[in-house]
């Protein structure tokens, strides 16, 4: 998608040097991806200690194996 933006030329050049990107489009896309990734990580960090997940991996594995065995026993018909 083409968009016209007013971007600080010096900042854009510095970003291109830092990232090694060859085009302005590539450096802007990379910067946006990094910005979004960091914001998502911030959100996850803010949840730290607020959510308690009690997972019993042994029980989950047991249930998964049981489901797989049940699936194997199901009759297979023509489709």
Secondary structure, 3 states (H helix, E strand, C coil): CCCCCCCCHHHHHHHHHHHCCCCHHHHHHHHHHHHHHHHHHHHHHHHCCCCCCCCCHHHHHHHHHHHHHHHHHCCCCCC
